Amino acid sequence: MIDIAIQFTFGCFTASLFMNLWKILRAEGVGDRVLALDTMVINVIALIVLYGMQYSTEIIFESALIISMLGFVSTVAYARFMLRGNIIE
């Protein structure tokens, strides 16, 4: 039963990734694109965790943590660039 739930969740998060990609391509403002990119990173992390659950590997969860830290730093960098025009002062 859990395999069916994981497959359904894979499908939902994959559809969400394509919706975020559509928003990145068609958004009018830069803020909307950054928000869609941040949501896309969260969806990728969820897919990686689901993959780790499906195949019962622990190393996959560590890669999800690394990608989540990278996603946070990139979102902060984009926000600083939008507000100030530079990232490093």
N, C-alpha and C positions, 0 to 999 in steps of 0.2 A: 504493500500500500504506500509506503514511504517513497518508493521509486516513482510511482505515478505522480505524487505530490511534487517531487523534485523536478520531474520532467515538465509539469505544468508551470512551475515557478521559473524554470529556464526559459520557457516560451514567453512568459509575461515580462521578464527582465530583458529579453532580447527585443521584444516589441517596444519596450520603453527606451532601449538604446537607439532604435531607429527613429522614434519620435524626437528624442533629444538631438540626434543628427539633423533631422529636418528643421528643428528650431535653430540650430547653429547656422545652417545654410540660409534660412529665410528671415532671421530676426533683423529688426531695424536698428536697434541700439547695441552698443558694445556690452552694456550691462546685462542685457538678455542673453547674449552669447556666452558671457562668462558664467552666468548662472546655469545655463544649459550644459556647459562643459563640466561644471562642478557636479551637477546631477549625473552626468554621464560617467564620471569617475566613481561616484557612489554605486551606480548600477554595475559597473565592471567589478568593483569589489564584491558586490553581492553575488555576481556570477562566479567569481573565483571561490568564494566560500561555499557555494552550492556544489561546485566541482569537487572541492575537498570533502564535502559531506558524502557525495556520491561514491567516490573512490576511497574513502577513509584514509587519506594521507594527511599527515600533520605538517609537512613542509609547505603545502599550499596555503595554509593559514598564515604562516610567517610571511609569505610573499604578499598576501592581502594586507597585512599590517604595513609592510614597506610601501606598497602602492597607496595606501591611505595617507601615510605621512607625506609622500610626494604630492598627492592631490591637494592636501591642505596647504603646503608651502606654495604650490603653483597658484592656488586661488588667492592667497594673500599677496603674492607678487602681482597678479593681474589687478587686484583691487588697488594696490599702491600705484601701479602704473596709470590706472584710470584717474586716480585722484591727483597725483603729483606730476605725472609725466616722466618720472624716472623711478627706478626700483631701488638703487643703492644711492645713499646720500653722501 
